[in-house]
Amino acid sequence: MPQRLPVLAICLLAVALLEIAARASGIRVVQHAAWLGVIGVILSSWTRLTLREHYLIALSIILTIMTFWRSDTPRADLAGALDSASFLMAFILLLGALNAAASTSPSMAVLGEYLTKQPPGRRYYVLNIGTGALGPLFNIGIVSLLVPLIQKGIARAGDDPLNPIRERRQISAMLRGFAWSVTWSPTAIAPLAVAAVMPGIDRTMWIVYGLMVMVPILILGAAEDRLRWRAYRPSGQRPVMAFPRSAARNFAATCFSFFALVGGIVWATGESVVLGLLLSCPIMVVAWMWAQSGTGTGARLRQTVLNDLPKSSNVAITLACSGFIGRAAAGQVPAPALAEALNLAAMPDWLLLSVLPPALAIFSLLALSPTMMAVFFGSLFAALPQMPADPTLIAYAISCGWALSMTFSPFATVVLVVDRASGIPGTRLTFGWNLVFTLLCAVVLFPVFYLLTGGL
């Protein structure tokens, strides 16, 4: 074990705890301490970083210099960027701790085995719809719960050569379901951020659009999955497993407890579901480990801090830099002048709306946070004297771009979470496994927006 690991573990734990304290109290000095924790994580893990992290750190430094050079309020701009960085680092670390607890749950393993023994077509719909339905309640935390469930179930199937294909199909179905839930979820962060900066949005119609389009996207994804793997058939008769009622009850109780805790915090504080999740994760981790280990909970927690959290350091730095870059870059772009230069008012509504999602997805490859991109595009349209299309449809198109980015960009938060939980690289999850699906979805959006606008 590297000598710097204890220092790294302390810095990672400090970021998580200080960020929780800062968000709960609103005390800026505590938030500043969390910033220092982020810097400490970067320095103490320097020898462990890959080319990806070095690139993002270099880009962050360049944007910092540009902010001091060009911005009228450089300190305020950088403070916002650092807030995003520390929040996202704490977010991924707490979800990693939740995954550590989930990965040792016997109930999770039994349920995973049951899911992997369902017919492939049914599995896709169950995982896709189930992830999407739970997404509004648990946000990205549902991914941390489901990934170990899927992998443990496949591991129990033995050395079947089709296991890698089963893993790919199931994790892809889960990822796609979560990605497209943001287009209709009432609690998704990017839509709420867009609604805050763009006037004239009908949130109810936005949700209706999302639910309507979710159906063809679901069918498209299932068809692509079935067509791609049509030549693969399991050898012999696979055993049928009875529904594990006890494991299902335990898992349902865990989910309900998590939801109740998040909901209670959101209700008590009046803040977002994401903040509720941030505050709920450490409580849930301790409670879940205690339920599994009893008096051995202390040892489990020490193992999580000293071994599991440092394994998340590279992903945590990637996500923190992505948040910093997105926020800092947004301050460098004169939105009104850019909107005028693009002459958006002259473009047909359906074409403008159809181009927005793939444009957002392409920008996500630059490690820009989807939320920051959503705010940027929302601010761009809000700065126009007159909206070039229906504001609700513009907002919905922006959320479609966010959905595309989650199966297209290795820097997307959900991809980083799956990367951390499963050990599957983000580039494989996106370019390797879901590129065709993403391109098909982008193409389907053209006739969708043509119909929604009446061809205008």
MISE-203387 format. One line per field, with one value per residue (C-alpha): residue number from 0; x negated, y, z. Coordinates in Angstrom, 2 decimals, m for minus. Each point is the difference from the previous one (the first is absolute). Layout:
N
rolo (NUM / ...)
c1 (X / ...)
c2 (Y / ...)
c3 (Z / ...)
END
This chain:
456
rolo (0 / 1 / 2 / 3 / 4 / 5 / 6 / 7 / 8 / 9 / 10 / 11 / 12 / 13 / 14 / 15 / 16 / 17 / 18 / 19 / 20 / 21 / 22 / 23 / 24 / 25 / 26 / 27 / 28 / 29 / 30 / 31 / 32 / 33 / 34 / 35 / 36 / 37 / 38 / 39 / 40 / 41 / 42 / 43 / 44 / 45 / 46 / 47 / 48 / 49 / 50 / 51 / 52 / 53 / 54 / 55 / 56 / 57 / 58 / 59 / 60 / 61 / 62 / 63 / 64 / 65 / 66 / 67 / 68 / 69 / 70 / 71 / 72 / 73 / 74 / 75 / 76 / 77 / 78 / 79 / 80 / 81 / 82 / 83 / 84 / 85 / 86 / 87 / 88 / 89 / 90 / 91 / 92 / 93 / 94 / 95 / 96 / 97 / 98 / 99 / 100 / 101 / 102 / 103 / 104 / 105 / 106 / 107 / 108 / 109 / 110 / 111 / 112 / 113 / 114 / 115 / 116 / 117 / 118 / 119 / 120 / 121 / 122 / 123 / 124 / 125 / 126 / 127 / 128 / 129 / 130 / 131 / 132 / 133 / 134 / 135 / 136 / 137 / 138 / 139 / 140 / 141 / 142 / 143 / 144 / 145 / 146 / 147 / 148 / 149 / 150 / 151 / 152 / 153 / 154 / 155 / 156 / 157 / 158 / 159 / 160 / 161 / 162 / 163 / 164 / 165 / 166 / 167 / 168 / 169 / 170 / 171 / 172 / 173 / 174 / 175 / 176 / 177 / 178 / 179 / 180 / 181 / 182 / 183 / 184 / 185 / 186 / 187 / 188 / 189 / 190 / 191 / 192 / 193 / 194 / 195 / 196 / 197 / 198 / 199 / 200 / 201 / 202 / 203 / 204 / 205 / 206 / 207 / 208 / 209 / 210 / 211 / 212 / 213 / 214 / 215 / 216 / 217 / 218 / 219 / 220 / 221 / 222 / 223 / 224 / 225 / 226 / 227 / 228 / 229 / 230 / 231 / 232 / 233 / 234 / 235 / 236 / 237 / 238 / 239 / 240 / 241 / 242 / 243 / 244 / 245 / 246 / 247 / 248 / 249 / 250 / 251 / 252 / 253 / 254 / 255 / 256 / 257 / 258 / 259 / 260 / 261 / 262 / 263 / 264 / 265 / 266 / 267 / 268 / 269 / 270 / 271 / 272 / 273 / 274 / 275 / 276 / 277 / 278 / 279 / 280 / 281 / 282 / 283 / 284 / 285 / 286 / 287 / 288 / 289 / 290 / 291 / 292 / 293 / 294 / 295 / 296 / 297 / 298 / 299 / 300 / 301 / 302 / 303 / 304 / 305 / 306 / 307 / 308 / 309 / 310 / 311 / 312 / 313 / 314 / 315 / 316 / 317 / 318 / 319 / 320 / 321 / 322 / 323 / 324 / 325 / 326 / 327 / 328 / 329 / 330 / 331 / 332 / 333 / 334 / 335 / 336 / 337 / 338 / 339 / 340 / 341 / 342 / 343 / 344 / 345 / 346 / 347 / 348 / 349 / 350 / 351 / 352 / 353 / 354 / 355 / 356 / 357 / 358 / 359 / 360 / 361 / 362 / 363 / 364 / 365 / 366 / 367 / 368 / 369 / 370 / 371 / 372 / 373 / 374 / 375 / 376 / 377 / 378 / 379 / 380 / 381 / 382 / 383 / 384 / 385 / 386 / 387 / 388 / 389 / 390 / 391 / 392 / 393 / 394 / 395 / 396 / 397 / 398 / 399 / 400 / 401 / 402 / 403 / 404 / 405 / 406 / 407 / 408 / 409 / 410 / 411 / 412 / 413 / 414 / 415 / 416 / 417 / 418 / 419 / 420 / 421 / 422 / 423 / 424 / 425 / 426 / 427 / 428 / 429 / 430 / 431 / 432 / 433 / 434 / 435 / 436 / 437 / 438 / 439 / 440 / 441 / 442 / 443 / 444 / 445 / 446 / 447 / 448 / 449 / 450 / 451 / 452 / 453 / 454 / 455)
c1 (0.00 / m1.48 / m1.40 / 2.15 / 3.22 / 0.84 / m0.43 / 2.16 / 2.66 / 0.06 / 0.35 / 2.81 / 1.89 / m0.54 / 1.48 / 3.11 / 0.61 / m0.85 / 2.27 / 2.87 / m0.61 / m0.26 / 3.21 / 1.90 / m1.24 / m0.65 / m3.22 / m2.44 / m3.12 / 0.94 / 0.51 / m3.45 / m1.44 / 1.67 / m1.77 / m3.33 / 0.97 / 0.48 / m3.47 / m1.36 / 1.55 / m1.61 / m3.45 / 0.06 / 1.07 / m2.25 / m2.04 / 3.22 / 1.49 / 0.44 / m0.16 / 3.71 / m0.40 / m3.15 / 1.86 / 2.95 / m2.23 / m1.96 / 3.24 / 1.22 / m3.20 / 0.34 / 3.60 / m1.05 / m2.58 / 2.54 / 2.53 / m2.43 / m0.96 / 3.43 / 2.69 / 1.26 / 0.74 / m2.72 / 0.22 / 3.75 / m0.27 / m2.74 / 1.85 / 2.97 / m2.26 / m1.70 / 3.39 / 0.95 / m3.30 / 0.21 / 3.68 / m0.52 / m3.05 / 1.90 / 2.97 / m1.97 / m1.84 / 3.20 / 1.54 / m3.15 / 0.44 / 3.63 / m1.17 / m2.47 / 2.88 / 2.23 / m2.70 / m0.12 / 3.76 / 1.16 / 3.45 / m1.54 / m1.81 / 3.14 / 2.09 / m2.74 / m0.01 / 3.78 / m0.17 / m2.68 / 2.18 / 2.84 / 0.49 / m2.28 / 2.87 / 1.81 / m3.20 / m0.55 / 3.47 / m0.12 / m3.39 / 0.69 / 3.44 / m0.94 / m3.07 / 1.94 / 2.86 / m2.31 / m2.22 / 2.30 / 0.00 / m3.64 / m1.62 / m3.36 / m0.11 / 2.13 / m2.91 / m2.29 / 2.57 / 0.69 / m3.54 / m1.17 / 3.37 / m0.57 / m3.63 / 0.52 / 2.82 / m2.17 / m2.91 / 2.24 / 0.76 / m3.47 / m2.44 / 2.58 / m1.74 / 3.12 / m0.38 / m1.88 / 2.83 / 2.60 / m1.90 / m0.16 / 3.69 / 1.22 / m2.23 / 0.83 / 3.74 / m0.42 / m2.13 / 2.46 / 2.97 / m1.64 / m1.21 / 3.44 / 1.78 / m1.41 / 2.24 / 3.15 / m1.09 / 1.49 / m3.10 / m2.81 / m2.55 / m0.72 / 3.70 / 0.43 / m3.11 / 1.31 / 3.43 / m1.68 / m1.65 / 2.52 / 3.39 / 3.23 / m0.62 / 2.99 / m1.51 / 3.08 / m0.16 / m3.74 / 0.65 / 2.72 / m2.41 / m2.60 / 2.40 / 1.32 / m3.44 / m1.29 / 2.19 / m1.57 / m3.47 / 0.67 / 1.19 / m2.94 / m2.50 / 1.57 / 0.06 / m3.66 / m0.95 / 1.92 / m1.28 / m3.63 / 0.01 / 2.45 / m2.68 / m0.92 / 1.96 / m0.74 / m1.27 / 2.35 / 2.98 / m0.63 / 1.45 / 3.08 / m0.29 / 2.96 / 0.69 / m2.15 / 2.66 / m2.22 / m2.76 / 2.59 / 1.50 / m3.44 / m0.84 / 3.38 / m0.49 / m3.43 / 1.38 / 2.94 / m2.28 / m2.28 / 2.94 / 1.58 / m3.28 / m0.59 / 3.62 / m0.09 / m3.14 / 1.40 / 3.26 / m1.79 / m2.52 / 1.97 / m3.06 / m0.46 / 0.07 / m3.72 / m0.79 / 2.29 / m1.94 / m3.31 / 1.09 / 1.69 / m2.87 / m2.23 / 2.98 / 1.07 / m3.54 / m0.35 / 3.49 / m0.48 / m3.41 / 1.38 / 2.85 / m2.57 / m2.83 / 1.41 / m2.91 / m2.41 / 1.31 / m2.98 / m2.44 / 2.11 / 0.01 / m3.78 / m0.42 / 2.27 / m1.96 / m3.48 / 0.58 / 3.23 / m0.07 / m3.59 / 1.05 / 2.42 / m2.64 / m0.52 / 3.71 / 0.56 / m2.66 / 1.46 / 3.47 / m1.27 / m1.97 / 3.01 / 2.15 / m2.67 / m0.56 / 3.69 / 0.66 / m3.15 / 0.43 / 3.59 / m1.29 / m2.32 / 2.71 / 1.99 / 3.37 / 1.92 / m2.69 / m0.23 / 3.76 / m0.01 / m2.90 / 1.78 / 3.14 / 2.21 / 3.22 / m0.35 / m0.20 / 3.19 / 1.26 / m0.17 / m3.55 / m1.24 / 1.56 / m1.38 / m3.55 / m0.13 / m0.22 / m2.95 / m1.76 / 0.33 / m1.27 / m3.05 / m0.83 / 0.13 / m3.13 / m1.91 / 0.71 / 2.60 / 2.53 / 3.43 / 1.61 / m2.36 / 0.66 / 3.73 / m0.31 / m2.20 / 2.43 / 2.95 / m1.70 / m0.82 / 3.67 / 1.17 / m2.31 / 1.82 / 2.57 / 2.41 / m0.10 / m0.77 / 2.38 / 2.43 / m1.84 / 1.29 / m1.20 / m3.39 / m0.29 / 1.05 / m2.57 / m2.70 / 0.99 / m0.15 / m3.58 / m0.78 / 1.48 / m2.13 / m3.14 / 0.52 / m0.46 / m2.53 / m2.47 / m2.52 / 0.09 / 3.73 / 0.65 / 2.02 / m2.72 / m2.61 / 2.19 / 0.40 / m3.74 / m0.73 / 2.57 / m0.69 / m3.61 / 1.15 / m1.80 / 2.20 / m1.20 / 1.18 / 3.38 / 0.59 / m1.93 / m0.32 / 3.44 / 2.46 / m1.25 / 2.42 / 2.93 / m0.93 / m0.27 / 3.37 / 1.62 / m1.48 / 1.45 / 3.43 / 0.21 / 0.20 / 3.46 / 1.05 / m0.56 / 1.42 / 3.26 / m0.01 / m0.38 / 2.35 / m2.87 / m0.57)
c2 (0.00 / 3.42 / 2.10 / 2.96 / m2.00 / 0.99 / 3.70 / m0.47 / m1.80 / 2.82 / 2.64 / m1.91 / m0.44 / 3.68 / 1.12 / m2.13 / 1.09 / 3.67 / 0.21 / m1.51 / 2.47 / 2.94 / m0.86 / m0.60 / 3.13 / 2.48 / 1.10 / 1.16 / m0.68 / m3.68 / 0.09 / 1.53 / m2.84 / m2.47 / 1.76 / m0.57 / m3.64 / m0.32 / 1.43 / m2.39 / m2.95 / 1.04 / 0.46 / m3.18 / m2.15 / 1.66 / m3.13 / m2.01 / 2.32 / m0.97 / 2.11 / 0.80 / 1.62 / 1.90 / 1.40 / 1.14 / 1.56 / 1.89 / 1.25 / 1.12 / 1.99 / 1.63 / 1.01 / 1.40 / 2.24 / 1.07 / 0.84 / 2.32 / 1.54 / 0.52 / m0.04 / 3.09 / m2.14 / m2.68 / m0.90 / m0.58 / m2.01 / m2.23 / m0.43 / m1.38 / m2.33 / m1.26 / m0.54 / m2.25 / m1.87 / m0.75 / m0.93 / m2.47 / m1.56 / m0.52 / m1.32 / m2.73 / m0.98 / m0.45 / m2.03 / m2.12 / m0.68 / m0.94 / m2.40 / m1.57 / m0.76 / m1.29 / m2.26 / m2.14 / m0.38 / m3.65 / 1.15 / 1.95 / m3.12 / m2.15 / 2.60 / 0.45 / m3.73 / 0.07 / 2.90 / m1.69 / m3.08 / 1.89 / m0.13 / 2.63 / 1.97 / 0.25 / 0.93 / 3.03 / 1.41 / m0.76 / 1.65 / 2.94 / 0.86 / m0.83 / 2.22 / 2.84 / m0.32 / 0.01 / 2.76 / 2.86 / m1.37 / m0.96 / 1.99 / m1.49 / m2.04 / m2.67 / m0.74 / m0.67 / m2.45 / m1.84 / m0.45 / m2.38 / m1.76 / m0.73 / m1.02 / m2.27 / m1.80 / m0.60 / m1.17 / m2.65 / m1.40 / m1.61 / 0.08 / 0.26 / 1.59 / 2.11 / 1.79 / 3.01 / 0.46 / m0.22 / 2.63 / 2.31 / m0.36 / 0.52 / 2.94 / 1.64 / m0.42 / 1.57 / 2.88 / 0.79 / m0.07 / 2.45 / 2.27 / 0.54 / 0.36 / 3.54 / 1.09 / m0.52 / m0.30 / 2.79 / m0.06 / m0.09 / 2.72 / 1.30 / 0.66 / 1.88 / 2.06 / 0.85 / 0.93 / 2.42 / 2.01 / m0.28 / 1.74 / m1.42 / m3.71 / m2.28 / m2.67 / m2.24 / m0.08 / m0.60 / m3.15 / m1.08 / 0.38 / m2.06 / m2.84 / m0.09 / m0.21 / m2.45 / m2.74 / m0.04 / 0.40 / m3.05 / m2.07 / 1.20 / m1.01 / m3.42 / m0.61 / 1.02 / m2.27 / m2.99 / 0.50 / 0.37 / m3.23 / m2.06 / m2.56 / m0.78 / m2.72 / m1.59 / m3.56 / m2.52 / 0.63 / 2.73 / m0.66 / 1.95 / 1.67 / 0.55 / 3.58 / 0.77 / 1.53 / 0.53 / 1.70 / 2.12 / 1.10 / 0.95 / 1.92 / 1.74 / 0.95 / 1.41 / 2.02 / 1.24 / 1.02 / 1.85 / 1.74 / 0.92 / 1.44 / 2.02 / 1.18 / 0.98 / 2.08 / 1.67 / 0.80 / 1.32 / 2.14 / 0.99 / m0.84 / m2.25 / m3.79 / m0.01 / 1.79 / m2.40 / m2.87 / 1.57 / 0.25 / m3.42 / m2.06 / m0.11 / m0.86 / m2.73 / m1.40 / m0.31 / m1.48 / m2.52 / m1.11 / m0.33 / m2.17 / m2.25 / m0.01 / 1.09 / 0.63 / m0.30 / 3.22 / 2.00 / m2.27 / 0.14 / 3.80 / 0.11 / m2.30 / 2.24 / 3.14 / m1.50 / m2.30 / 0.74 / 3.81 / 0.25 / m2.25 / 2.78 / 2.74 / 0.15 / 0.03 / 2.58 / 2.29 / m0.44 / 0.96 / 2.93 / 1.40 / m0.48 / 2.08 / 2.68 / 0.17 / 0.21 / 2.82 / 1.97 / m0.39 / 1.26 / 3.28 / 0.47 / m0.05 / 3.19 / m1.69 / 2.92 / 0.61 / m3.69 / m0.29 / 2.92 / m1.42 / m3.34 / 1.75 / m2.55 / 1.84 / m0.83 / m3.76 / m2.14 / m0.93 / m3.76 / 0.18 / 2.19 / m2.34 / m3.10 / 1.36 / 1.04 / m3.53 / m1.27 / 3.35 / m0.38 / m3.58 / 1.05 / 2.75 / m2.64 / m1.57 / 3.08 / m1.08 / 2.72 / m0.83 / m0.72 / 2.24 / 2.83 / m0.48 / 0.03 / 3.28 / 1.44 / m0.87 / 1.14 / 3.33 / 0.31 / m0.24 / 2.13 / 2.78 / 0.23 / 2.79 / m2.66 / m3.77 / m1.69 / m2.86 / m1.01 / 0.38 / m3.33 / m1.84 / 1.73 / m1.11 / m3.53 / m0.09 / 1.01 / m2.89 / m2.37 / 1.17 / m0.82 / m3.49 / m0.55 / 1.09 / m2.66 / m2.81 / 1.91 / 1.77 / m1.83 / 3.11 / m0.22 / m0.39 / m3.20 / m1.55 / 0.85 / m1.56 / m3.21 / 0.06 / 0.22 / m2.62 / m2.56 / 0.51 / 0.40 / 2.98 / 2.93 / m0.11 / m3.60 / 0.82 / 2.82 / m0.37 / m3.76 / m1.04 / 2.83 / 2.07 / m1.56 / 0.46 / 3.65 / 0.74 / m1.67 / 2.09 / 3.20 / m0.88 / m0.87 / 3.45 / 1.68 / m1.41 / 0.35 / 3.76 / 0.32 / m1.50 / 1.98 / 3.29 / m0.90 / 0.30 / 3.69)
c3 (0.00 / m0.96 / 2.86 / m0.95 / 0.25 / 3.61 / m0.84 / m3.08 / 2.03 / 2.55 / m2.72 / m1.71 / 3.25 / 0.83 / m3.33 / 0.53 / 3.60 / m0.55 / m3.05 / 1.97 / 2.82 / m2.41 / m1.85 / 3.23 / 1.79 / m2.81 / 1.75 / m2.66 / 2.07 / 0.09 / m3.77 / m0.44 / 2.08 / m2.38 / m2.89 / 1.75 / 0.44 / m3.77 / m0.60 / 2.63 / m1.81 / m3.27 / 1.56 / 2.08 / m2.97 / m2.59 / m0.75 / m0.53 / m2.63 / m3.64 / m3.15 / 0.34 / 3.41 / m1.03 / m3.02 / 2.11 / 2.65 / m2.67 / m1.55 / 3.42 / 0.54 / m3.43 / 0.73 / 3.37 / m1.69 / m2.63 / 2.70 / 1.79 / m3.33 / m1.57 / 2.68 / 1.82 / 3.06 / m0.04 / 3.70 / m0.12 / m3.22 / 1.37 / 3.29 / m1.90 / m1.98 / 3.16 / 1.63 / m2.91 / 0.21 / 3.72 / m0.19 / m2.85 / 1.64 / 3.24 / m1.98 / m1.76 / 3.19 / 1.99 / m2.80 / m0.04 / 3.71 / m0.65 / m2.69 / 2.43 / 2.35 / m2.80 / m1.44 / 3.17 / 0.43 / m0.31 / m1.12 / m2.87 / m1.22 / 0.08 / m1.81 / m2.57 / m0.69 / m0.43 / m2.48 / m2.09 / m0.39 / m1.65 / m3.79 / m1.63 / m1.53 / 3.31 / 1.83 / m2.23 / 0.65 / 3.74 / 0.53 / m2.31 / 1.38 / 3.58 / m0.03 / m1.59 / 2.48 / 3.01 / m1.40 / 1.09 / 3.55 / 0.46 / m2.79 / m0.93 / 3.22 / m1.66 / m2.34 / 2.97 / 1.32 / m3.26 / m1.37 / 2.77 / m0.21 / m3.69 / 0.37 / 3.01 / m1.76 / m3.06 / 2.18 / 1.54 / m3.45 / m0.11 / m2.92 / m2.77 / m3.04 / m0.60 / 3.36 / m1.49 / m2.50 / 2.78 / 1.98 / m3.00 / m0.84 / 3.55 / 0.89 / m3.34 / 0.65 / 3.43 / m1.32 / m2.80 / 2.36 / 2.38 / m2.81 / m1.54 / 3.34 / 0.23 / m2.89 / 2.10 / 3.63 / 2.18 / 2.21 / m2.59 / 0.66 / m3.50 / m0.82 / 3.26 / m0.77 / m3.49 / 1.37 / 2.39 / m2.80 / m2.85 / 0.20 / m1.40 / 0.62 / 0.63 / 2.25 / m0.29 / m3.80 / 0.21 / 2.06 / m2.45 / m2.94 / 1.85 / 0.82 / m3.56 / m1.60 / 2.61 / m1.53 / m3.50 / 1.56 / 2.19 / m2.97 / m2.11 / 2.67 / 0.50 / m3.76 / m0.37 / 2.90 / m1.39 / m3.55 / 1.09 / 2.02 / m2.06 / m0.93 / 3.62 / 1.76 / 3.38 / m0.23 / 1.55 / 2.24 / 2.53 / 3.48 / 1.04 / 3.38 / 2.29 / 0.95 / 3.09 / 2.23 / 3.03 / m2.00 / m1.81 / 3.31 / 1.32 / m3.15 / 0.00 / 3.65 / m0.84 / m2.90 / 2.06 / 2.86 / m2.39 / m1.66 / 3.33 / 1.24 / m3.18 / m0.06 / 3.66 / m0.46 / m3.14 / 1.80 / 3.10 / m1.86 / m3.11 / m2.09 / m3.06 / m0.13 / m0.79 / 3.26 / 1.82 / m1.55 / 1.00 / 3.62 / 0.03 / m1.40 / 3.12 / 2.21 / m2.40 / m0.25 / 3.78 / 0.42 / m2.81 / 1.28 / 3.52 / m1.31 / m1.70 / 2.54 / 3.35 / 2.35 / m2.92 / m1.52 / 1.23 / m1.80 / m3.17 / 0.11 / 0.47 / m2.98 / m2.07 / 0.90 / m0.38 / m2.98 / m1.87 / m0.06 / m1.36 / m2.89 / m0.97 / m0.03 / m3.77 / m0.76 / 2.75 / m1.48 / m3.48 / 1.18 / 2.07 / m2.93 / m2.29 / 2.32 / 0.31 / m3.76 / m0.80 / 2.44 / m0.84 / m3.77 / 0.15 / 1.41 / m2.98 / m2.70 / m0.80 / m0.45 / m1.60 / m2.62 / m0.81 / m0.42 / m2.41 / m2.01 / m0.45 / m1.31 / 1.70 / m0.80 / m3.70 / 0.56 / m0.22 / 3.47 / m0.56 / m1.36 / 2.85 / 2.56 / m1.75 / m0.16 / 3.67 / 1.52 / m2.09 / 0.47 / 3.76 / m0.20 / m2.02 / 2.52 / 2.74 / m1.51 / 1.19 / 3.60 / 0.43 / 2.70 / m1.55 / 2.61 / m0.83 / m3.72 / 0.66 / 1.88 / m2.75 / m2.78 / 2.11 / 0.65 / m3.70 / m1.00 / 2.92 / m1.23 / m3.35 / m0.50 / m1.26 / 0.36 / m3.36 / 0.93 / 2.72 / 3.34 / 1.32 / m3.10 / 0.23 / 3.61 / m0.92 / m2.82 / 2.49 / 2.28 / m3.01 / m0.55 / 3.62 / m0.54 / m3.11 / 1.85 / 2.67 / m2.53 / m2.11 / 2.28 / 2.23 / 2.22 / 0.78 / 3.72 / m0.34 / m2.18 / 2.62 / 2.69 / m2.03 / m0.72 / 3.72 / 1.02 / m2.73 / m1.07 / m3.61 / m1.66 / m0.98 / m3.60 / m0.29 / 1.59 / m2.48 / m3.27 / 0.24 / 1.22 / m0.66 / m2.94 / m2.51 / 2.39 / 0.60 / m3.73 / m0.66 / 2.75 / m1.46 / m3.42 / 1.45 / 1.63 / m3.42 / m0.89 / 3.64 / 0.01 / m3.50 / 1.28 / 3.25 / m1.87 / m2.84 / m2.49 / 0.73)
END
